[in-house]
Amino acid sequence: MSTASVTWQLTAGDVSVLVTATDDGSGNITFKYELVGGIADLNGFFIDIDNDGGVFRSLGGGNNMNGSDSDGDKLDGFDFAAQIGTVGGE
């Protein structure tokens, strides 16, 4: 089976994060994220498939995706969310 991947560079202000999604050919998707510019406190990883919202808006403890995106569009929920850090960089 062959693998396929796609990469996005997400930028807001001077912060830039590179995200790569890799399909292993068996239906398993692995995400790799890397801070490539600026200083950021990455607390959570949120995915919205088909841009139609979902049940996740918060992982608790201040780790949330409330508000608007960098284009000003209101965030209306995500299909998947995982904690990758803690608020305050601990």
N, C-alpha and C positions, 0 to 999 in steps of 0.2 A: 504494500500500500504506500502511496506517496503522501507527502505532507504538503500543505499549502499554508501560506501566512499572509497577513495584511498588517500594515503599520500605519498609525496615525501619530501626528505630532500636535498636541493640544497646547495652545498658548493663550495666556491671559496676562497682560502687562508684561513684566520681565520674566515671568515663570513659564517654563516650557517642559512638558512631560511627553516622552516618547512611549507609546503603547503598541505592543505587537501581539496579535492573536494568531496562534498556530493550531491548525487542525491536524491531528496525527494520522488521519485517514480512516480511523475507526470511530469517528464521531466525538472524540474528546478534544476540547478546546483548552489550550493553555494560554494565559495572559502574562506578559512580561511588561513591567512598567519601570521607567527610569527617568529621574529628574535630570534634564540635560541643560537647564538654564534657570538662573535665579535661585531664590531660597524659598522652600515650601515645607509645610508640615502635612505630609500625605497621610490622611487618617483612614479613608475608606475608598473602595473601588466600587462604582455603581454602573450598571449597564441597563440601558433601555432599548430593547429590541423593537424595531419597527416604529420607534418614536411615538408610541401610543400610551405611555405611562404604565405604571404598575403599582404593586402594593408597597414597595419599599421607598421610604422617604428618610428614614433615620435608623441608625444602628445603636442609638442610645449614647449617653455620656457626651453630648455635644457633637457627635459624629453624624452629620446629616447633610442632605442636599436640598435644603429649603431655599426659596428665592428664585433667582433668574440666572440663565446662562450668560455667557459673555456677549451674546447678541441681544440680550434683553428679553428673551422668551421665558415665560414662567415655567419652572420645573414642576412636572405633574406626576412624579413617581417613576420608579425603576423596577425592572423585572428581576434583577439580581443585585445583591450587595454583599460585600465582604469587608470586614475590618482588616486593615493592613498596618495600623499604627494606633496611637492614642493621642487625644487632644493635648497639646502642649509638648509633644515630642518625646514623651517618656517611653 
